[in-house]
Amino acid sequence: MTYQSRRRNYKSRREKLKRSGQVVRLTTIFVVLFLLIFGWFKRVQIYDWLETYFY
């Protein structure tokens, strides 16, 4: 059997969609975790800022 380099890296549309979905999901998880940690460290400043508008 001969070597076919043009078929070696072929990915179907379903495989591409699955991979991009995994990347989006992983990115979303890390962004949400970052925002939660950042919000926890800045909770006093956030509370003070909200208090100025809703006092």
SULCOR-V175927 format. One record per backbone hydrogen bond with DSSP energy under -1.0 kcal/mol. CO is the residue of the C=O (numbers start at 1). NH is the residue of the N-H. E is the energy in kcal/mol with one decimal. If there is no record, write none. Layout:
co->[CO/CO]
nh->[NH/NH]
e->[E/E]
//
This chain:
co->[12/13/14/15/16/17/18/19/20/21/22/23/24/25/26/27/28/29/30/31/32/33/34/35/36/37/38/42/43/44/45/46/47/48/50]
nh->[16/17/18/19/20/21/22/23/24/25/26/27/28/29/30/31/32/33/34/35/36/37/38/39/40/41/42/46/47/48/49/50/51/52/54]
e->[-2.2/-2.5/-2.1/-2.2/-2.6/-2.2/-2.0/-2.2/-2.5/-2.5/-2.6/-2.6/-2.5/-2.2/-2.2/-2.4/-2.6/-2.5/-2.4/-2.6/-2.4/-2.5/-3.0/-2.6/-2.0/-2.1/-1.9/-2.4/-2.5/-2.6/-2.4/-2.5/-2.2/-1.3/-2.1]
//
